[in-house]
């Protein structure tokens, strides 16, 4: 699970199957009651239809915890991070960073660094489109060293400059019946990163 939409979907599926939960987070759902094999199969089928899957081995669970930690690290805060990302991840998950990095790359087919950058750029897209912030404001809020650094990362990940991306999304939203396409195009890079 990589977004609020995914969490909402999983919560709805759990409730539809009568599974009481203590919370659904990115990559993790805490179910209170024992789950029958039939419920597990039904849940797995619903999740597969939505492009999600149940993870069963500890390596995949740890990768999901890594993803959650990445998203936690890029959430907007008033203060710049105190620790380097590698230190933050190691302290949060209690594993050596080199092990986490190797596991992630092996399981996901992309480096942890590339995944983190793509996740940050997804946050930048949200701030641009949903909150209408300027690049200067976004660079400040996300602790980029400069607007140029943010723009360079954005172009490297999306293939477009931030300005070109914003114009493209605005044009798509103005066209009839295209609002949903514009929103879907925002999440495309997120879906590619997590496969």
C-alpha positions as CSV (number, residue, x, y, z in Angstrom):
1,X,0.0,0.0,0.0
2,X,1.5,3.3,-1.0
3,X,-1.2,5.9,-0.7
4,X,-4.1,7.1,1.3
5,X,-6.4,5.7,-1.4
6,X,-4.8,2.3,-1.0
7,X,-5.3,2.4,2.8
8,X,-9.0,3.4,2.4
9,X,-9.5,0.6,-0.1
10,X,-7.9,-2.0,2.2
11,X,-10.0,-0.7,5.2
12,X,-13.2,-1.0,3.1
13,X,-12.3,-4.6,2.0
14,X,-11.5,-5.6,5.6
15,X,-14.8,-4.2,6.8
16,X,-16.8,-5.8,3.9
17,X,-15.3,-9.2,4.9
18,X,-16.2,-8.6,8.6
19,X,-12.6,-8.4,9.6
20,X,-12.1,-6.0,12.5
21,X,-8.8,-4.1,12.5
22,X,-6.8,-1.9,14.8
23,X,-5.5,0.2,11.9
24,X,-4.3,0.1,8.4
25,X,-1.0,1.7,7.5
26,X,1.2,1.7,4.4
27,X,2.1,-1.9,3.9
28,X,0.5,-3.2,7.1
29,X,-2.9,-4.0,8.5
30,X,-3.4,-5.0,12.1
31,X,-6.4,-7.5,12.2
32,X,-7.8,-8.3,15.7
33,X,-9.7,-11.5,15.1
34,X,-8.4,-14.8,13.6
35,X,-8.8,-14.9,9.8
36,X,-10.3,-18.0,8.2
37,X,-8.7,-19.4,5.0
38,X,-11.9,-18.3,3.1
39,X,-11.6,-14.8,4.3
40,X,-7.9,-14.7,3.5
41,X,-8.6,-15.9,0.0
42,X,-11.4,-13.4,-0.5
43,X,-9.2,-10.6,0.7
44,X,-6.3,-11.7,-1.5
45,X,-8.6,-11.8,-4.5
46,X,-10.0,-8.3,-3.8
47,X,-6.5,-6.9,-3.3
48,X,-5.2,-8.5,-6.5
49,X,-8.0,-6.9,-8.5
50,X,-6.8,-3.5,-7.2
51,X,-3.2,-4.2,-8.0
52,X,-2.2,-5.0,-4.4
53,X,-1.1,-8.2,-2.8
54,X,-0.7,-9.9,0.5
55,X,2.8,-10.4,1.6
56,X,3.7,-13.6,3.4
57,X,7.5,-13.7,3.9
58,X,9.5,-11.6,6.3
59,X,11.6,-10.1,3.5
60,X,8.5,-8.6,1.9
61,X,7.2,-7.4,5.2
62,X,10.5,-5.7,5.9
63,X,10.4,-4.1,2.4
64,X,6.9,-2.8,3.2
65,X,8.2,-1.4,6.5
66,X,11.1,0.3,4.6
67,X,8.5,1.9,2.3
68,X,6.5,3.1,5.2
69,X,9.6,4.6,6.8
70,X,10.5,6.4,3.5
71,X,7.0,7.9,3.4
72,X,7.3,8.9,7.1
73,X,10.6,10.5,6.4
74,X,9.3,12.7,3.7
75,X,6.1,13.9,5.5
76,X,6.2,17.6,5.9
77,X,7.6,18.8,9.2
78,X,8.5,22.2,10.6
79,X,12.1,21.2,11.3
80,X,14.7,19.8,9.0
81,X,15.7,16.2,9.7
82,X,18.3,15.7,12.4
83,X,19.6,12.4,11.2
84,X,20.8,11.4,7.7
85,X,18.3,9.2,6.0
86,X,20.4,6.0,6.4
87,X,20.7,6.7,10.2
88,X,17.0,7.4,10.4
89,X,16.1,4.1,8.6
90,X,18.5,2.0,10.6
91,X,17.3,3.4,13.9
92,X,13.6,3.0,13.0
93,X,13.9,-0.6,11.7
94,X,16.8,-1.8,13.8
95,X,18.8,-3.2,10.9
96,X,22.0,-2.1,9.3
97,X,21.4,0.3,6.4
98,X,23.5,-1.7,4.0
99,X,21.3,-4.8,4.7
100,X,18.1,-2.8,4.2
101,X,19.4,-1.2,1.0
102,X,20.5,-4.6,-0.5
103,X,17.2,-6.3,0.5
104,X,15.2,-3.4,-1.0
105,X,17.1,-3.4,-4.3
106,X,16.9,-7.2,-4.6
107,X,13.1,-7.3,-3.9
108,X,12.0,-4.2,-5.7
109,X,14.4,-4.0,-8.6
110,X,15.3,-0.4,-7.8
111,X,17.6,1.2,-5.3
112,X,16.3,2.6,-2.1
113,X,17.7,6.0,-3.1
114,X,15.7,6.0,-6.4
115,X,12.6,4.9,-4.6
116,X,13.0,7.7,-2.0
117,X,13.6,10.3,-4.7
118,X,10.5,9.2,-6.6
119,X,8.4,9.3,-3.4
120,X,9.6,12.8,-2.7
121,X,8.7,13.9,-6.2
122,X,5.2,12.4,-5.8
123,X,4.9,14.6,-2.7
124,X,6.1,17.6,-4.8
125,X,3.4,16.8,-7.4
126,X,0.8,16.8,-4.7
127,X,2.0,20.1,-3.2
128,X,2.0,21.7,-6.7
129,X,-1.4,20.4,-7.9
130,X,-3.4,20.1,-4.7
131,X,-2.1,22.9,-2.6
132,X,-0.9,25.2,-5.5
133,X,2.4,26.0,-3.9
134,X,5.3,27.5,-5.7
135,X,8.5,25.6,-6.3
136,X,10.3,28.0,-3.9
137,X,7.7,27.2,-1.1
138,X,8.0,23.4,-1.9
139,X,11.8,23.4,-1.8
140,X,11.7,25.2,1.5
141,X,9.0,22.9,3.0
142,X,10.8,19.7,1.9
143,X,14.3,21.0,2.8
144,X,15.8,20.9,-0.7
145,X,19.1,22.8,-0.8
146,X,17.7,24.9,-3.7
147,X,14.9,25.2,-6.2
148,X,17.4,24.1,-8.9
149,X,18.1,20.9,-7.1
150,X,14.4,20.2,-6.8
151,X,13.8,21.0,-10.5
152,X,16.7,18.7,-11.6
153,X,15.4,15.8,-9.5
154,X,11.8,16.4,-10.8
155,X,12.9,16.4,-14.4
156,X,15.1,13.3,-13.9
157,X,12.1,11.3,-12.4
158,X,9.2,12.6,-14.5
159,X,11.0,13.6,-17.8
160,X,9.3,17.0,-17.5
161,X,10.3,20.3,-15.8
162,X,8.0,21.2,-12.9
163,X,6.5,24.0,-15.0
164,X,5.8,21.8,-18.0
165,X,4.3,19.2,-15.6
166,X,2.0,21.8,-14.0
167,X,0.9,23.1,-17.4
168,X,0.2,19.6,-18.7
169,X,-1.9,18.8,-15.7
170,X,-3.8,22.1,-15.9
171,X,-4.5,21.4,-19.6
172,X,-5.8,17.9,-18.8
173,X,-8.0,19.2,-16.1
174,X,-9.6,21.8,-18.4
175,X,-10.4,19.2,-21.1
176,X,-13.9,17.6,-20.6
177,X,-13.9,14.3,-18.7
178,X,-10.1,14.4,-18.2
179,X,-9.9,15.2,-14.5
180,X,-9.7,11.5,-13.6
181,X,-7.0,11.0,-16.3
182,X,-4.9,13.9,-14.8
183,X,-5.2,12.3,-11.3
184,X,-4.3,8.9,-12.6
185,X,-1.2,10.3,-14.4
186,X,0.0,11.7,-11.1
187,X,0.2,8.2,-9.6
188,X,1.7,6.4,-12.6
189,X,5.3,7.0,-11.4
190,X,4.3,5.8,-7.9
191,X,2.9,2.6,-9.4
192,X,6.1,2.0,-11.5
193,X,8.3,2.5,-8.5
194,X,6.6,0.0,-6.3
195,X,6.5,-2.9,-8.7
